[in-house]
Amino acid sequence: MQIAFVTLHVGLGTFRPVSVDKIEEHQMHAEYYVLSPETAGLIQTTKANGHRVIAVGTTSARTLETAAQESRKQAGTEEGTQVDIQPSEGWTSIFIYPGYTFQVVDALLTNFHLPKSTLLMLISALAGQENIMEAYEQAVKEQYRFFSFGDAMLIY
């Protein structure tokens, strides 16, 4: 196992509840991210060797997926096309919700998120909304704690 780091300067917009009827109309606030050459190289090697990338936290997942989108743009390839992730930095307002196809993240370690949050939608995109709702029913039944200082789960 190897560990790599990314940076995302998270703003309050990440935690703002979704209040629109059509999910596509929700606007994320822009946040600054950095994916270093070392981290990009490690991800490329990991993927090339058939191993999985496990993001720790939804902010890490958003950073990695943003960098993948930027790499795809730089390579001039279509969405859904797998590309080697390249170092990048800049502003992201990526909003990941069910229907999104992950390019980098294979698994995610995260806490239990609040209802109507963009973070709940992100994990639903990765694990499937039905699976997440089932897990949340169990969490409520067992009195798990939610939000940033609550219990955690591994989605794989």
DSSP file with accessible surface (Angstrom, degrees, kcal/mol):
  #  RESIDUE AA STRUCTURE BP1 BP2  ACC     N-H-->O    O-->H-N    N-H-->O    O-->H-N    TCO  KAPPA ALPHA  PHI   PSI    X-CA   Y-CA   Z-CA
    1    1 A M              0   0  216      0, 0.0     2,-0.3     0, 0.0     0, 0.0   0.000 360.0 360.0 360.0 136.5    0.0    0.0    0.0
    2    2 A Q        -     0   0  141     40,-0.0     2,-0.4     2,-0.0     0, 0.0  -0.938 360.0-144.0-124.5 151.4    1.2    3.5   -0.9
    3    3 A I        +     0   0  118     -2,-0.3     2,-0.3     2,-0.0    39,-0.0  -0.934  17.7 178.0-118.8 135.6   -0.1    6.8    0.3
    4    4 A A        -     0   0   42     -2,-0.4     2,-0.3    35,-0.0    -2,-0.0  -0.912  17.7-133.3-130.8 161.6   -0.3   10.0   -1.8
    5    5 A F        -     0   0  159     -2,-0.3    31,-0.5     2,-0.0     2,-0.3  -0.877  16.8-178.2-122.5 148.3   -1.7   13.4   -1.1
    6    6 A V        -     0   0   35     -2,-0.3     2,-0.4    29,-0.1    29,-0.2  -0.883  19.5-133.9-130.9 166.0   -3.9   15.9   -2.8
    7    7 A T  E     +A   34   0A  62     27,-2.2    27,-2.4    -2,-0.3     2,-0.4  -0.988  23.6 168.4-126.7 131.7   -5.0   19.4   -1.8
    8    8 A L  E     -A   33   0A  22     -2,-0.4     2,-1.4    25,-0.2    25,-0.2  -0.944  27.8-144.6-138.2 118.8   -8.5   20.8   -2.0
    9    9 A H        -     0   0  117     23,-3.2    23,-0.5    -2,-0.4     2,-0.2  -0.705  29.6-149.4 -82.9  93.1   -9.3   24.1   -0.3
   10   10 A V        -     0   0   57     -2,-1.4     2,-0.2    21,-0.1    20,-0.1  -0.457  12.9-163.2 -73.3 133.3  -12.8   23.2    0.7
   11   11 A G    >   -     0   0   30     -2,-0.2     3,-1.4    18,-0.2     4,-0.4  -0.567  38.0 -98.0-106.3 173.9  -15.3   26.0    1.0
   12   12 A L  G >> S+     0   0  153      1,-0.3     3,-1.4    -2,-0.2     4,-0.6   0.758 113.5  77.1 -64.7 -21.9  -18.7   26.1    2.7
   13   13 A G  G >4 S+     0   0    2      1,-0.3     3,-0.8     2,-0.2    -1,-0.3   0.815  83.6  65.0 -59.4 -29.1  -20.4   25.5   -0.6
   14   14 A T  G <4 S+     0   0    0     -3,-1.4   104,-0.4     1,-0.2   105,-0.4   0.847 108.2  40.1 -60.0 -32.5  -19.4   21.8   -0.3
   15   15 A F  G <4 S+     0   0   77     -3,-1.4    -1,-0.2    -4,-0.4    -2,-0.2   0.445  86.0 117.1 -99.7  -1.0  -21.6   21.5    2.7
   16   16 A R  S << S-     0   0   90     -3,-0.8   102,-0.5    -4,-0.6     3,-0.0  -0.504  71.1-115.4 -69.1 128.5  -24.5   23.6    1.4
   17   17 A P        -     0   0   77      0, 0.0     2,-0.5     0, 0.0   100,-0.2  -0.282  25.4-109.1 -63.9 149.8  -27.6   21.5    1.0
   18   18 A V        +     0   0   13     98,-3.4     5,-0.1     1,-0.1     8,-0.0  -0.717  42.8 169.6 -78.3 123.5  -29.1   20.8   -2.4
   19   19 A S        +     0   0  105     -2,-0.5     2,-0.3     3,-0.1    -1,-0.1   0.242  39.9  99.1-124.1  12.7  -32.3   22.8   -2.5
   20   20 A V        -     0   0   51      1,-0.1     6,-0.1     3,-0.1     3,-0.1  -0.685  68.9-133.9 -99.7 155.0  -33.3   22.6   -6.2
   21   21 A D  S    S+     0   0  170     -2,-0.3     2,-0.7     1,-0.2    -1,-0.1   0.877  97.6  54.5 -73.6 -37.7  -35.8   20.2   -7.6
   22   22 A K  S >  S-     0   0  129      1,-0.1     3,-2.4    -3,-0.0     4,-0.3  -0.884  77.1-150.1-101.1 116.4  -33.6   19.2  -10.6
   23   23 A I  G >  S+     0   0   42     -2,-0.7     3,-1.6     1,-0.3    -1,-0.1   0.815  93.6  65.3 -55.7 -32.5  -30.2   18.0   -9.3
   24   24 A E  G 3  S+     0   0  117      1,-0.3    -1,-0.3    -3,-0.1    71,-0.0   0.700  94.5  61.0 -65.5 -18.0  -28.5   19.2  -12.5
   25   25 A E  G <  S+     0   0  111     -3,-2.4    -1,-0.3     2,-0.1     2,-0.2   0.574  76.9 108.4 -87.4  -9.4  -29.4   22.8  -11.5
   26   26 A H    <   -     0   0   10     -3,-1.6     2,-0.5    -4,-0.3    -8,-0.1  -0.503  59.4-149.5 -70.1 134.7  -27.4   22.8   -8.3
   27   27 A Q        -     0   0  132     -2,-0.2     2,-0.3    67,-0.0    67,-0.1  -0.923   2.1-149.6-110.4 125.6  -24.3   24.9   -8.5
   28   28 A M        -     0   0   15     -2,-0.5     2,-0.2    65,-0.4   -14,-0.1  -0.650  23.4-115.6 -84.8 147.6  -21.2   24.1   -6.5
   29   29 A H        -     0   0   98     -2,-0.3   -18,-0.2     1,-0.1     2,-0.1  -0.573  38.9-102.1 -76.7 148.2  -18.9   26.9   -5.4
   30   30 A A        -     0   0   57     -2,-0.2     2,-0.3    63,-0.1    63,-0.2  -0.467  40.3-172.6 -74.2 142.3  -15.4   26.8   -6.9
   31   31 A E  E     - B   0  92A   4     61,-2.4    61,-2.7    -2,-0.1     2,-0.3  -0.981  24.7-114.3-135.4 146.4  -12.6   25.5   -4.8
   32   32 A Y  E     - B   0  91A  63    -23,-0.5   -23,-3.2    -2,-0.3     2,-0.3  -0.642  36.2-177.8 -87.3 135.3   -8.9   25.4   -5.5
   33   33 A Y  E     -AB   8  90A   4     57,-2.9    57,-1.9    -2,-0.3     2,-0.4  -0.901  14.7-160.8-129.3 159.9   -7.1   22.0   -5.9
   34   34 A V  E     -AB   7  89A  40    -27,-2.4   -27,-2.2    -2,-0.3     2,-0.5  -0.985   5.5-174.9-141.1 129.3   -3.6   20.7   -6.5
   35   35 A L  E     - B   0  88A   3     53,-3.2    53,-1.6    -2,-0.4   -29,-0.1  -0.971  26.3-143.7-120.8 111.0   -2.6   17.3   -7.8
   36   36 A S     >  -     0   0   30     -2,-0.5     4,-2.6   -31,-0.5     5,-0.2  -0.228  21.0-112.9 -73.7 161.2    1.2   17.1   -7.6
   37   37 A P  H  > S+     0   0   84      0, 0.0     4,-2.6     0, 0.0     5,-0.2   0.883 117.8  54.7 -58.9 -37.1    3.4   15.3  -10.2
   38   38 A E  H  > S+     0   0  143      2,-0.2     4,-2.2     1,-0.2     5,-0.2   0.924 110.6  44.1 -63.9 -44.9    4.3   12.7   -7.6
   39   39 A T  H  > S+     0   0    9      2,-0.2     4,-2.5     1,-0.2     5,-0.2   0.926 113.1  51.0 -67.5 -42.8    0.7   11.9   -6.8
   40   40 A A  H  X S+     0   0    1     -4,-2.6     4,-2.5     1,-0.2    -2,-0.2   0.929 111.5  48.9 -59.6 -43.7   -0.2   11.8  -10.5
   41   41 A G  H  X S+     0   0   28     -4,-2.6     4,-2.5    -5,-0.2    -1,-0.2   0.904 110.2  50.0 -63.2 -41.5    2.7    9.4  -11.2
   42   42 A L  H  X S+     0   0   36     -4,-2.2     4,-2.7     2,-0.2    -1,-0.2   0.912 111.0  49.6 -64.8 -39.9    1.7    7.1   -8.3
   43   43 A I  H  X S+     0   0   13     -4,-2.5     4,-2.8     2,-0.2     5,-0.3   0.932 110.3  50.6 -64.5 -43.6   -1.9    7.0   -9.6
   44   44 A Q  H  X S+     0   0   50     -4,-2.5     4,-2.6     1,-0.2    -2,-0.2   0.937 113.5  45.1 -59.1 -46.0   -0.7    6.1  -13.1
   45   45 A T  H  X S+     0   0   74     -4,-2.5     4,-1.9     2,-0.2     6,-0.2   0.917 112.4  51.5 -63.7 -44.0    1.5    3.4  -11.8
   46   46 A T  H  <>S+     0   0   27     -4,-2.7     5,-2.6     1,-0.2    -2,-0.2   0.941 114.2  42.6 -59.0 -49.8   -1.2    2.0   -9.5
   47   47 A K  H ><5S+     0   0   59     -4,-2.8     3,-1.9     1,-0.2    -2,-0.2   0.913 111.6  54.6 -65.1 -42.9   -3.7    1.9  -12.4
   48   48 A A  H 3<5S+     0   0   84     -4,-2.6    -1,-0.2     1,-0.3    -2,-0.2   0.826 107.3  51.8 -61.7 -30.6   -1.2    0.4  -14.9
   49   49 A N  T 3<5S-     0   0  104     -4,-1.9    -1,-0.3    -5,-0.2    -2,-0.2   0.326 120.6-109.3 -88.7   6.4   -0.5   -2.4  -12.4
   50   50 A G  T < 5S+     0   0   67     -3,-1.9    -3,-0.2     1,-0.2     2,-0.2   0.675  73.8 135.1  77.9  18.2   -4.2   -3.2  -12.1
   51   51 A H      < -     0   0  120     -5,-2.6     2,-0.3    -6,-0.2    -1,-0.2  -0.499  52.8-107.6 -97.0 170.1   -4.5   -1.9   -8.5
   52   52 A R        -     0   0  126     -2,-0.2     2,-0.6    54,-0.0    53,-0.1  -0.693  13.9-136.3-101.5 149.0   -7.2    0.3   -7.0
   53   53 A V        -     0   0   16     51,-0.4    53,-2.8    -2,-0.3    54,-1.5  -0.906  19.6-164.5-101.7 121.7   -7.1    3.9   -6.0
   54   54 A I  E     -c  107   0B  93     -2,-0.6     2,-0.3    52,-0.2    54,-0.2  -0.939   6.7-151.9-110.1 115.3   -8.8    4.4   -2.7
   55   55 A A  E     -c  108   0B   3     52,-2.5    54,-2.6    -2,-0.6     2,-0.8  -0.658   5.9-144.8 -83.9 141.0   -9.7    8.0   -1.9
   56   56 A V  E    S+c  109   0B  96     -2,-0.3     4,-0.3    52,-0.2    54,-0.2  -0.908  73.2   2.2-107.1 101.8   -9.9    9.1    1.8
   57   57 A G  S  > S-     0   0   18     52,-2.8     4,-1.8    -2,-0.8     3,-0.1   0.144  81.7 -97.4  99.3 146.7  -12.6   11.6    2.0
   58   58 A T  H  > S+     0   0   10      1,-0.2     4,-2.7     2,-0.2     5,-0.2   0.818 121.3  60.1 -66.7 -30.1  -15.0   13.0   -0.6
   59   59 A T  H  > S+     0   0   41      2,-0.2     4,-2.2     1,-0.2    -1,-0.2   0.905 105.0  48.7 -66.7 -38.1  -12.8   16.0   -1.1
   60   60 A S  H  > S+     0   0   30     -4,-0.3     4,-2.6     2,-0.2    -1,-0.2   0.915 111.1  50.7 -63.9 -41.6  -10.0   13.8   -2.2
   61   61 A A  H  X S+     0   0    0     -4,-1.8     4,-2.5     1,-0.2     5,-0.2   0.927 110.2  49.0 -62.2 -44.3  -12.3   12.0   -4.6
   62   62 A R  H  X S+     0   0    4     -4,-2.7     4,-2.3     1,-0.2    -1,-0.2   0.905 111.0  50.8 -63.1 -39.9  -13.5   15.3   -6.1
   63   63 A T  H  X S+     0   0    0     -4,-2.2     4,-2.5     2,-0.2    -2,-0.2   0.944 111.8  46.5 -62.9 -47.5   -9.9   16.4   -6.5
   64   64 A L  H  X S+     0   0    9     -4,-2.6     4,-2.1     1,-0.2    -2,-0.2   0.910 113.6  48.1 -63.0 -41.5   -8.9   13.2   -8.3
   65   65 A E  H  X S+     0   0    0     -4,-2.5     4,-2.1     2,-0.2    -1,-0.2   0.875 110.8  51.6 -70.0 -34.5  -12.0   13.2  -10.6
   66   66 A T  H  X S+     0   0    4     -4,-2.3     4,-2.5    -5,-0.2    -2,-0.2   0.941 109.4  49.9 -63.3 -46.5  -11.4   16.9  -11.4
   67   67 A A  H  X S+     0   0    0     -4,-2.5     4,-2.6     1,-0.2    19,-0.4   0.887 108.9  53.0 -61.2 -36.6   -7.8   16.1  -12.3
   68   68 A A  H  X S+     0   0    4     -4,-2.1     4,-2.4     2,-0.2    -1,-0.2   0.915 108.7  49.4 -64.5 -41.7   -9.0   13.2  -14.5
   69   69 A Q  H  X S+     0   0   44     -4,-2.1     4,-2.2     2,-0.2    -2,-0.2   0.919 111.9  48.3 -62.9 -42.4  -11.4   15.6  -16.3
   70   70 A E  H  X S+     0   0   58     -4,-2.5     4,-2.5     1,-0.2    -2,-0.2   0.904 110.8  51.0 -64.6 -40.4   -8.5   18.1  -16.9
   71   71 A S  H  X S+     0   0    3     -4,-2.6     4,-2.1     2,-0.2    -2,-0.2   0.899 109.6  50.4 -63.0 -40.4   -6.2   15.3  -18.2
   72   72 A R  H  X>S+     0   0   17     -4,-2.4     5,-2.1     2,-0.2     4,-0.9   0.911 110.5  49.3 -64.6 -41.0   -8.9   14.2  -20.6
   73   73 A K  H ><5S+     0   0  140     -4,-2.2     3,-0.6     1,-0.2    -2,-0.2   0.930 111.2  49.5 -62.4 -45.4   -9.4   17.8  -21.9
   74   74 A Q  H 3<5S+     0   0  128     -4,-2.5    -1,-0.2     1,-0.2    -2,-0.2   0.865 113.3  46.4 -62.1 -37.0   -5.6   18.1  -22.3
   75   75 A A  H 3<5S-     0   0   65     -4,-2.1    -1,-0.2    -5,-0.2    -2,-0.2   0.601 108.6-127.4 -81.0 -12.1   -5.4   14.8  -24.2
   76   76 A G  T <<5 +     0   0   67     -4,-0.9     2,-0.2    -3,-0.6    -3,-0.2   0.808  58.8 143.5  70.8  31.2   -8.4   15.8  -26.3
   77   77 A T      < -     0   0   50     -5,-2.1    -1,-0.2    -6,-0.2     3,-0.1  -0.677  51.7-100.7-103.9 160.3  -10.3   12.6  -25.6
   78   78 A E    >   -     0   0  156     -2,-0.2     3,-1.9     1,-0.1    -1,-0.1  -0.307  46.8 -84.8 -75.7 158.6  -14.0   12.2  -25.0
   79   79 A E  T 3  S+     0   0  149      1,-0.3    -1,-0.1    -2,-0.0     3,-0.1  -0.322 117.5  30.9 -60.2 140.1  -15.7   11.8  -21.6
   80   80 A G  T 3  S+     0   0   47      1,-0.3     2,-0.4    21,-0.1    -1,-0.3   0.226  88.9 123.5  92.2 -13.6  -15.6    8.3  -20.4
   81   81 A T    <   -     0   0   57     -3,-1.9    -1,-0.3     1,-0.1     2,-0.3  -0.671  65.8-122.7 -81.5 130.2  -12.3    7.6  -22.2
   82   82 A Q        +     0   0  116     -2,-0.4     2,-0.3    -3,-0.1    -4,-0.1  -0.560  38.9 171.5 -74.7 130.9   -9.7    6.4  -19.7
   83   83 A V        -     0   0   30     -2,-0.3     2,-0.4    20,-0.1   -11,-0.1  -0.939  41.5 -94.7-133.5 158.0   -6.5    8.6  -19.7
   84   84 A D        -     0   0  101     -2,-0.3     2,-0.2   -13,-0.1   -43,-0.1  -0.604  48.4-116.5 -69.7 130.2   -3.4    8.8  -17.6
   85   85 A I        -     0   0    5     -2,-0.4   -41,-0.2   -45,-0.2   -17,-0.1  -0.482  32.8-156.3 -71.0 136.4   -4.0   11.4  -14.9
   86   86 A Q        -     0   0   73    -19,-0.4   -15,-0.1    -2,-0.2   -16,-0.1  -0.811  27.0 -90.7-112.6 154.8   -1.6   14.3  -15.2
   87   87 A P        +     0   0   49      0, 0.0     2,-0.3     0, 0.0   -51,-0.2  -0.338  60.3 155.5 -59.2 143.1   -0.5   16.8  -12.5
   88   88 A S  E     -B   35   0A  17    -53,-1.6   -53,-3.2     2,-0.0     2,-0.3  -0.985  25.5-169.6-161.9 164.4   -2.8   19.8  -12.4
   89   89 A E  E     +B   34   0A 121     -2,-0.3     2,-0.3   -55,-0.2   -55,-0.2  -0.974  33.9  92.5-155.9 155.2   -4.1   22.6  -10.3
   90   90 A G  E    S-B   33   0A  16    -57,-1.9   -57,-2.9    -2,-0.3     2,-0.4  -0.983  70.2 -33.8 155.8-158.0   -6.8   25.1  -10.5
   91   91 A W  E     -B   32   0A 173     -2,-0.3     2,-0.4   -59,-0.2   -59,-0.2  -0.755  48.4-171.2-101.7 138.9  -10.4   25.7   -9.6
   92   92 A T  E     +B   31   0A   7    -61,-2.7   -61,-2.4    -2,-0.4   -29,-0.0  -0.981  24.9 170.9-129.1 143.3  -13.0   23.1   -9.5
   93   93 A S        +     0   0   70     -2,-0.4   -65,-0.4   -63,-0.2   -63,-0.1  -0.084  30.4 160.1-132.1  32.3  -16.8   23.2   -9.1
   94   94 A I        -     0   0   14    -32,-0.1     2,-0.5   -67,-0.1   -28,-0.1  -0.289  22.6-164.8 -60.8 134.6  -17.3   19.5   -9.9
   95   95 A F        -     0   0   32    -67,-0.1     2,-0.6     2,-0.0    -1,-0.1  -0.972   4.8-163.2-124.5 109.8  -20.6   18.1   -8.6
   96   96 A I        +     0   0    3     -2,-0.5    29,-0.2    22,-0.1    27,-0.1  -0.863  22.2 151.6-101.0 123.9  -20.7   14.3   -8.6
   97   97 A Y    >   -     0   0   66     -2,-0.6     3,-2.0    27,-0.1    25,-0.1  -0.886  55.0 -50.3-143.4 168.8  -24.1   12.7   -8.4
   98   98 A P  T 3  S+     0   0   50      0, 0.0    27,-0.1     0, 0.0     3,-0.1  -0.137 122.9  40.9 -49.6 134.7  -25.7    9.4   -9.5
   99   99 A G  T 3  S+     0   0   76      1,-0.4     2,-0.2    26,-0.2    26,-0.0   0.071  84.6 125.1 110.0 -17.8  -25.0    8.8  -13.2
  100  100 A Y    <   -     0   0   39     -3,-2.0     2,-0.6     1,-0.0    -1,-0.4  -0.492  55.3-140.3 -73.0 140.3  -21.4   10.0  -13.0
  101  101 A T        -     0   0   96     -2,-0.2     2,-0.2    -3,-0.1   -21,-0.1  -0.910  17.1-134.2-104.2 115.6  -18.7    7.6  -14.2
  102  102 A F        -     0   0   34     -2,-0.6   -37,-0.0    23,-0.2     0, 0.0  -0.495  20.3-174.7 -71.0 136.0  -15.6    7.6  -12.0
  103  103 A Q  S    S+     0   0   10     -2,-0.2    -1,-0.1   -21,-0.0   -20,-0.1   0.710  80.0   9.3-100.1 -29.5  -12.3    7.8  -13.9
  104  104 A V  S    S+     0   0    5    -43,-0.1   -51,-0.4     1,-0.1     2,-0.3   0.729 104.3  83.2-119.0 -50.4   -9.8    7.4  -11.0
  105  105 A V        +     0   0    4    -44,-0.2   -51,-0.2     1,-0.2     3,-0.1  -0.462  37.4 168.3 -74.3 125.7  -11.5    6.5   -7.7
  106  106 A D  S    S+     0   0   56    -53,-2.8     2,-0.3     1,-0.3   -52,-0.2   0.639  70.7   8.2-103.9 -26.0  -12.2    2.8   -7.2
  107  107 A A  E     -c   54   0B   0    -54,-1.5   -52,-2.5    49,-0.2     2,-0.4  -0.967  65.6-150.0-152.9 163.0  -13.1    3.0   -3.5
  108  108 A L  E     -cD  55 155B   0     47,-2.7    47,-3.4    -2,-0.3     2,-0.6  -0.991   9.0-156.0-147.1 131.2  -13.7    5.6   -0.9
  109  109 A L  E     +cD  56 154B  73    -54,-2.6   -52,-2.8    -2,-0.4     2,-0.3  -0.941  41.8 142.1-102.6 121.1  -13.3    5.9    2.9
  110  110 A T  E     - D   0 153B   6     43,-2.5    43,-3.3    -2,-0.6     2,-0.1  -0.960  46.6-105.9-153.4 166.9  -15.7    8.5    4.2
  111  111 A N  E     - D   0 152B  34     -2,-0.3     2,-0.5    41,-0.3    41,-0.2  -0.320  50.7 -81.8 -88.6 178.4  -18.0    9.4    7.0
  112  112 A F        -     0   0    8     39,-1.6    35,-2.5    33,-0.4     2,-0.2  -0.730  53.3-145.7 -82.8 128.4  -21.8    9.3    7.0
  113  113 A H        -     0   0    4     -2,-0.5     3,-0.1    33,-0.2     4,-0.0  -0.574  15.7 -96.9-101.2 160.6  -23.0   12.5    5.4
  114  114 A L    >   -     0   0   74     -2,-0.2     3,-1.3     1,-0.1     6,-0.4  -0.335  48.5 -90.4 -73.5 151.8  -26.1   14.7    6.1
  115  115 A P  T 3  S+     0   0   97      0, 0.0    -1,-0.1     0, 0.0     3,-0.1  -0.224 109.6  18.7 -58.2 150.7  -29.3   14.3    4.0
  116  116 A K  T 3  S+     0   0  150      1,-0.2   -98,-3.4   -99,-0.1     2,-0.2   0.617  94.8 136.9  63.5  15.6  -29.6   16.5    0.9
  117  117 A S    <>  -     0   0    9     -3,-1.3     4,-1.5  -100,-0.2    -1,-0.2  -0.624  65.0-127.8 -92.1 154.0  -25.9   17.1    0.9
  118  118 A T  H  > S+     0   0    4   -102,-0.5     4,-2.1  -104,-0.4    -1,-0.1   0.818 111.6  59.4 -64.5 -28.3  -23.7   17.0   -2.2
  119  119 A L  H  > S+     0   0    7   -105,-0.4     4,-2.2     2,-0.2    -1,-0.2   0.888 101.7  51.5 -70.3 -37.4  -21.5   14.6   -0.4
  120  120 A L  H  > S+     0   0   20     -6,-0.4     4,-1.8     1,-0.2    -1,-0.2   0.897 110.3  50.8 -64.3 -36.8  -24.3   12.1    0.1
  121  121 A M  H  X S+     0   0   36     -4,-1.5     4,-1.9     2,-0.2    -2,-0.2   0.896 106.8  54.2 -69.0 -37.9  -24.9   12.4   -3.7
  122  122 A L  H  X S+     0   0    3     -4,-2.1     4,-1.5     1,-0.2    -2,-0.2   0.948 110.3  44.8 -61.2 -48.8  -21.2   11.7   -4.4
  123  123 A I  H  X S+     0   0    0     -4,-2.2     4,-2.8     1,-0.2     5,-0.3   0.853 110.1  56.1 -68.3 -28.8  -21.2    8.5   -2.4
  124  124 A S  H  X S+     0   0    6     -4,-1.8     4,-2.0     1,-0.2    -1,-0.2   0.859 104.5  53.9 -66.9 -33.6  -24.5    7.5   -4.0
  125  125 A A  H  < S+     0   0   18     -4,-1.9   -26,-0.2    -3,-0.2    -1,-0.2   0.870 114.7  40.9 -66.5 -34.7  -22.8    7.9   -7.4
  126  126 A L  H  < S+     0   0   41     -4,-1.5    -2,-0.2    -5,-0.1    -1,-0.2   0.914 130.6  22.7 -80.1 -43.6  -20.0    5.5   -6.4
  127  127 A A  H  < S-     0   0   23     -4,-2.8     4,-0.2    -5,-0.1    -3,-0.2   0.572 114.0 -98.2-103.5 -12.1  -22.0    2.9   -4.5
  128  128 A G     X  -     0   0   30     -4,-2.0     4,-2.2    -5,-0.3     5,-0.2   0.284  27.3-104.6  95.3 133.8  -25.5    3.2   -5.9
  129  129 A Q  H  > S+     0   0  119      1,-0.2     4,-2.7     2,-0.2     5,-0.2   0.892 118.8  52.4 -61.5 -40.8  -28.3    5.1   -4.3
  130  130 A E  H  > S+     0   0  167      1,-0.2     4,-2.2     2,-0.2    -1,-0.2   0.922 110.0  48.7 -62.6 -43.4  -30.1    2.0   -3.1
  131  131 A N  H  > S+     0   0  101     -4,-0.2     4,-2.3     2,-0.2    -1,-0.2   0.910 112.8  47.9 -62.4 -42.3  -27.0    0.6   -1.5
  132  132 A I  H  X S+     0   0    4     -4,-2.2     4,-2.8     2,-0.2    -2,-0.2   0.926 110.8  50.1 -66.6 -43.3  -26.3    3.9    0.3
  133  133 A M  H  X S+     0   0   68     -4,-2.7     4,-2.3     1,-0.2    -1,-0.2   0.907 110.8  50.6 -63.4 -36.2  -29.9    4.3    1.5
  134  134 A E  H  X S+     0   0  137     -4,-2.2     4,-1.9    -5,-0.2    -1,-0.2   0.926 111.2  47.9 -65.4 -43.2  -29.8    0.7    2.9
  135  135 A A  H  X S+     0   0   37     -4,-2.3     4,-2.4     1,-0.2    -2,-0.2   0.904 111.4  51.0 -63.9 -39.3  -26.5    1.5    4.7
  136  136 A Y  H  X S+     0   0   21     -4,-2.8     4,-2.6     2,-0.2     5,-0.2   0.874 105.8  54.5 -69.1 -36.4  -28.0    4.7    6.1
  137  137 A E  H  X S+     0   0  139     -4,-2.3     4,-2.4     1,-0.2    -1,-0.2   0.931 111.2  46.2 -59.6 -43.5  -31.1    2.9    7.4
  138  138 A Q  H  X S+     0   0   90     -4,-1.9     4,-2.4     2,-0.2    -2,-0.2   0.899 110.9  52.9 -65.3 -40.5  -28.7    0.5    9.2
  139  139 A A  H  <>S+     0   0    0     -4,-2.4     5,-3.0     2,-0.2     4,-0.3   0.906 110.6  46.2 -63.2 -41.6  -26.7    3.5   10.5
  140  140 A V  H ><5S+     0   0   96     -4,-2.6     3,-1.3     3,-0.2    -1,-0.2   0.938 112.2  51.4 -65.3 -44.3  -29.8    5.2   11.9
  141  141 A K  H 3<5S+     0   0  151     -4,-2.4    -2,-0.2     1,-0.3    -1,-0.2   0.896 114.6  42.5 -59.1 -41.0  -31.0    2.0   13.5
  142  142 A E  T 3<5S-     0   0  100     -4,-2.4    -1,-0.3    -5,-0.1    -2,-0.2   0.379 114.1-118.6 -88.5   2.6  -27.6    1.4   15.1
  143  143 A Q  T < 5 +     0   0  170     -3,-1.3    -3,-0.2    -4,-0.3    -2,-0.1   0.864  45.9 178.0  62.0  42.1  -27.4    5.1   16.1
  144  144 A Y      < -     0   0   94     -5,-3.0     2,-0.3    -6,-0.1    -1,-0.1  -0.366  30.9-112.3 -65.2 156.8  -24.2    5.9   14.2
  145  145 A R        -     0   0  161      4,-0.1     6,-2.0     2,-0.0   -33,-0.4  -0.726  32.9-151.0 -94.0 144.1  -23.0    9.5   14.3
  146  146 A F        +     0   0   57     -2,-0.3     3,-0.4     4,-0.2   -33,-0.2  -0.537  46.9  35.3-109.0 173.8  -23.2   11.6   11.1
  147  147 A F  S >  S-     0   0   88    -35,-2.5     3,-1.7     1,-0.2   -35,-0.3  -0.205 108.6 -31.5  76.0-163.4  -21.3   14.5    9.7
  148  148 A S  T 3  S+     0   0   56      1,-0.3    -1,-0.2   -37,-0.1   -35,-0.1   0.674 138.6  39.3 -68.1 -20.4  -17.6   15.3    9.9
  149  149 A F  T 3  S+     0   0  178     -3,-0.4    -1,-0.3   -38,-0.0    -2,-0.1   0.011 100.8  96.3-116.8  30.9  -16.9   13.8   13.3
  150  150 A G  S <  S-     0   0   20     -3,-1.7    -4,-0.2     1,-0.2    -3,-0.1  -0.110  82.5 -53.4-102.2-161.4  -19.1   10.7   13.0
  151  151 A D        -     0   0   67     -6,-2.0   -39,-1.6     1,-0.1     2,-0.2  -0.301  54.2-137.2 -73.6 162.8  -18.7    7.1   12.1
  152  152 A A  E     -D  111   0B  65    -41,-0.2     2,-0.3    -3,-0.1   -41,-0.3  -0.741  12.7-161.3-122.3 166.1  -17.0    6.1    8.8
  153  153 A M  E     -D  110   0B  27    -43,-3.3   -43,-2.5    -2,-0.2     2,-0.6  -0.981  16.9-133.3-144.2 153.7  -17.6    3.6    6.0
  154  154 A L  E     -D  109   0B  92     -2,-0.3     2,-0.6   -45,-0.2   -45,-0.2  -0.961  18.7-162.3-109.2 120.6  -15.5    2.0    3.3
  155  155 A I  E      D  108   0B  15    -47,-3.4   -47,-2.7    -2,-0.6    -2,-0.0  -0.914 360.0 360.0-103.4 119.2  -17.2    2.0   -0.1
  156  156 A Y              0   0  194     -2,-0.6   -49,-0.2   -49,-0.2  -102,-0.0  -0.905 360.0 360.0-137.5 360.0  -15.6   -0.5   -2.5
